[in-house]
Amino acid sequence: MLICDEVTSALDADSAISVMDLLTELSDGRGLSLVLVSHDVRLVCDRTDSLLVMSEGHVVESGPTARLFSSPSHPVTAALATGIPLSG
């Protein structure tokens, strides 16, 4: 298992994509699960099968990534899916 916590947070967009591509290649090549902790859901969404959304320390929604993006049931998930900055 490869766990990455905010691994792209201080990177420009092109570098972040390159790092994500490298992590995906590494996990696929070695048969590792990849756990991504990120506020940039749009960057990680096409590299995940499932998503867990937290707000204020609590899980507010979880499930298949495609379903959460197509029909989010929680306002935080909807905001993350559209890239709206969240306060707090």
Phi and psi restraints in degrees (value plus and minus 20) as a CYANA .aco file:
   2 LEU   PHI    -134.5   -94.5
   2 LEU   PSI      96.2   136.2
   3 ILE   PHI    -128.7   -88.7
   3 ILE   PSI     105.0   145.0
   4 CYS   PHI    -145.2  -105.2
   4 CYS   PSI      96.4   136.4
   5 ASP   PHI    -124.8   -84.8
   5 ASP   PSI      88.7   128.7
   6 GLU   PHI      32.2    72.2
   6 GLU   PSI      22.2    62.2
   7 VAL   PHI     -85.1   -45.1
   7 VAL   PSI     -40.8    -0.8
   8 THR   PHI    -131.8   -91.8
   8 THR   PSI     -13.5    26.5
   9 SER   PHI     -81.3   -41.3
   9 SER   PSI     -49.6    -9.6
  10 ALA   PHI    -123.2   -83.2
  10 ALA   PSI      -5.9    34.1
  11 LEU   PHI    -125.7   -85.7
  11 LEU   PSI     132.6   172.6
  12 ASP   PHI     -91.4   -51.4
  12 ASP   PSI     147.0   187.0
  13 ALA   PHI     -78.2   -38.2
  13 ALA   PSI     -65.0   -25.0
  14 ASP   PHI     -84.7   -44.7
  14 ASP   PSI     -62.4   -22.4
  15 SER   PHI     -86.1   -46.1
  15 SER   PSI     -58.7   -18.7
  16 ALA   PHI     -81.4   -41.4
  16 ALA   PSI     -63.5   -23.5
  17 ILE   PHI     -83.4   -43.4
  17 ILE   PSI     -62.2   -22.2
  18 SER   PHI     -81.9   -41.9
  18 SER   PSI     -62.6   -22.6
  19 VAL   PHI     -84.5   -44.5
  19 VAL   PSI     -63.6   -23.6
  20 MET   PHI     -82.8   -42.8
  20 MET   PSI     -60.5   -20.5
  21 ASP   PHI     -81.6   -41.6
  21 ASP   PSI     -63.0   -23.0
  22 LEU   PHI     -83.7   -43.7
  22 LEU   PSI     -64.4   -24.4
  23 LEU   PHI     -83.2   -43.2
  23 LEU   PSI     -61.4   -21.4
  24 THR   PHI     -83.5   -43.5
  24 THR   PSI     -64.8   -24.8
  25 GLU   PHI     -82.1   -42.1
  25 GLU   PSI     -63.3   -23.3
  26 LEU   PHI     -83.5   -43.5
  26 LEU   PSI     -67.3   -27.3
  27 SER   PHI     -87.5   -47.5
  27 SER   PSI     -60.1   -20.1
  28 ASP   PHI     -85.9   -45.9
  28 ASP   PSI     -64.2   -24.2
  29 GLY   PHI     -86.3   -46.3
  29 GLY   PSI     -48.9    -8.9
  30 ARG   PHI    -127.2   -87.2
  30 ARG   PSI     -17.3    22.7
  31 GLY   PHI      47.6    87.6
  31 GLY   PSI      14.6    54.6
  32 LEU   PHI    -118.6   -78.6
  32 LEU   PSI     127.3   167.3
  33 SER   PHI     -96.5   -56.5
  33 SER   PSI     124.4   164.4
  34 LEU   PHI    -137.4   -97.4
  34 LEU   PSI      97.8   137.8
  35 VAL   PHI    -126.9   -86.9
  35 VAL   PSI      99.2   139.2
  36 LEU   PHI    -132.3   -92.3
  36 LEU   PSI     103.5   143.5
  37 VAL   PHI    -125.8   -85.8
  37 VAL   PSI      96.7   136.7
  38 SER   PHI    -177.8  -137.8
  38 SER   PSI     128.5   168.5
  39 HIS   PHI    -108.3   -68.3
  39 HIS   PSI     -35.3     4.7
  40 ASP   PHI    -112.4   -72.4
  40 ASP   PSI      55.8    95.8
  41 VAL   PHI     -83.1   -43.1
  41 VAL   PSI     -54.6   -14.6
  42 ARG   PHI     -84.5   -44.5
  42 ARG   PSI     -49.2    -9.2
  43 LEU   PHI     -93.2   -53.2
  43 LEU   PSI     -55.8   -15.8
  44 VAL   PHI    -116.7   -76.7
  44 VAL   PSI     -32.6     7.4
  45 CYS   PHI     -81.5   -41.5
  45 CYS   PSI     -55.5   -15.5
  46 ASP   PHI    -103.2   -63.2
  46 ASP   PSI     -16.5    23.5
  47 ARG   PHI    -135.5   -95.5
  47 ARG   PSI     -11.0    29.0
  48 THR   PHI    -145.8  -105.8
  48 THR   PSI     127.7   167.7
  49 ASP   PHI    -111.3   -71.3
  49 ASP   PSI     -54.4   -14.4
  50 SER   PHI    -156.8  -116.8
  50 SER   PSI     139.1   179.1
  51 LEU   PHI    -157.3  -117.3
  51 LEU   PSI     121.7   161.7
  52 LEU   PHI    -144.2  -104.2
  52 LEU   PSI     102.2   142.2
  53 VAL   PHI    -126.5   -86.5
  53 VAL   PSI     109.0   149.0
  54 MET   PHI    -137.7   -97.7
  54 MET   PSI     129.4   169.4
  55 SER   PHI    -164.5  -124.5
  55 SER   PSI     107.6   147.6
  56 GLU   PHI      32.9    72.9
  56 GLU   PSI      19.5    59.5
  57 GLY   PHI      62.3   102.3
  57 GLY   PSI     -14.7    25.3
  58 HIS   PHI    -143.9  -103.9
  58 HIS   PSI     123.1   163.1
  59 VAL   PHI     -91.8   -51.8
  59 VAL   PSI     103.8   143.8
  60 VAL   PHI    -126.2   -86.2
  60 VAL   PSI     -39.0     1.0
  61 GLU   PHI    -186.5  -146.5
  61 GLU   PSI     125.2   165.2
  62 SER   PHI    -172.8  -132.8
  62 SER   PSI     136.8   176.8
  63 GLY   PHI     134.2   174.2
  63 GLY   PSI    -190.5  -150.5
  64 PRO   PHI     -79.8   -39.8
  64 PRO   PSI     115.6   155.6
  65 THR   PHI     -74.9   -34.9
  65 THR   PSI     -66.8   -26.8
  66 ALA   PHI     -79.5   -39.5
  66 ALA   PSI     -61.0   -21.0
  67 ARG   PHI     -87.9   -47.9
  67 ARG   PSI     -62.6   -22.6
  68 LEU   PHI     -84.0   -44.0
  68 LEU   PSI     -54.3   -14.3
  69 PHE   PHI     -97.4   -57.4
  69 PHE   PSI     -53.4   -13.4
  70 SER   PHI    -101.6   -61.6
  70 SER   PSI     -51.1   -11.1
  71 SER   PHI    -168.6  -128.6
  71 SER   PSI      50.2    90.2
  72 PRO   PHI     -85.2   -45.2
  72 PRO   PSI     120.7   160.7
  73 SER   PHI    -123.6   -83.6
  73 SER   PSI     -28.0    12.0
  74 HIS   PHI    -137.3   -97.3
  74 HIS   PSI     122.1   162.1
  75 PRO   PHI     -78.7   -38.7
  75 PRO   PSI     -53.6   -13.6
  76 VAL   PHI     -86.4   -46.4
  76 VAL   PSI     -62.9   -22.9
  77 THR   PHI     -82.2   -42.2
  77 THR   PSI     -63.9   -23.9
  78 ALA   PHI     -81.4   -41.4
  78 ALA   PSI     -62.1   -22.1
  79 ALA   PHI     -85.4   -45.4
  79 ALA   PSI     -63.6   -23.6
  80 LEU   PHI     -83.6   -43.6
  80 LEU   PSI     -59.1   -19.1
  81 ALA   PHI     -85.9   -45.9
  81 ALA   PSI     -50.9   -10.9
  82 THR   PHI    -115.7   -75.7
  82 THR   PSI     -26.0    14.0
  83 GLY   PHI      62.8   102.8
  83 GLY   PSI      -4.4    35.6
  84 ILE   PHI     -92.8   -52.8
  84 ILE   PSI     106.5   146.5
  85 PRO   PHI     -81.6   -41.6
  85 PRO   PSI     117.8   157.8
  86 LEU   PHI    -121.5   -81.5
  86 LEU   PSI     117.6   157.6
  87 SER   PHI    -107.5   -67.5
  87 SER   PSI     134.7   174.7
